[in-house]
Amino acid sequence: MLEALLLTLMRCLFDLIEDEQFVNSIQSVLPEALHHAEKASFVLSLFQPLLSSLSTYLATQSARGTIRLEGSTEIIARTLTSSVIGFILYRCLFRDPGSLTAPSLEIERSVRDSVLQGIVAL
């Protein structure tokens, strides 16, 4: 169940982040965010609901005994989200040949499996 949720979440992230409008927005916002802290905070605030929801879900599953976490739910949620975003940035902004040829499903599974090393199903 957790694996399916993480794959679904990553599919949504990929769809959002690979969208041409998102890529264009990042290309114009990124330089500003690098030079102005208040703009960086705004960009971060766009991802906060996703991070909060994922962290809450992980904490709930841990409290139910469905999973055992080896680390903070907040850090695990950020690691998952950052991995997907980072990979998409490689694909869309840097046009990394290795990233461009990798199928999205393979990337999603690789990120999921890497993050799941810190989440043990019971």
Residue, then its C-alpha position, 0 to 999 in steps of 0.5 A: m500500500l505504501e509503495a503504491l502511494l509513493l508511486t502515485l505521489m511521484r507520478c503526480l510530481f512528475d506530471l506537475i514538474e515536467d509540465e512546460q509551464f512549470v519548467n518555464s516558471i522555474q527557469s524564470v524564478l530560480p535566478e530570483a530565488l537564488h538572489h532574494a531570500e524572500k522569493a525563495s521562501f515563496v517558492l518553498s511555500l508552494f511545496q509545503p502542503l505536499l510535504s506536510s501531507l506526506s509527512t502526516y501520512l507517514a507518521t499516521q502509518s508509523a503510529r498504526g504500526t504499518i511501517r517502522l520509520e528509521g528517521s524523521t517523517e519530515i526528512i523522509a518526505r523532503t528526501l522523496t520530494s527533493s529526489v523527484i524534483g532534482f531528477i526532473l530538473y536534470r531532465c528539463l533544465f539541464r537536458d542531461p542525456g542520461s535523465l532524458t532517456a530514462p523512462s519515468l516509471e524507472i525513475e519513480r521506482s528508483v527514487r521510491d526504492s531508495v527512500l523506502q530503505g528508511i521505511v520498513a514495512l511491518 
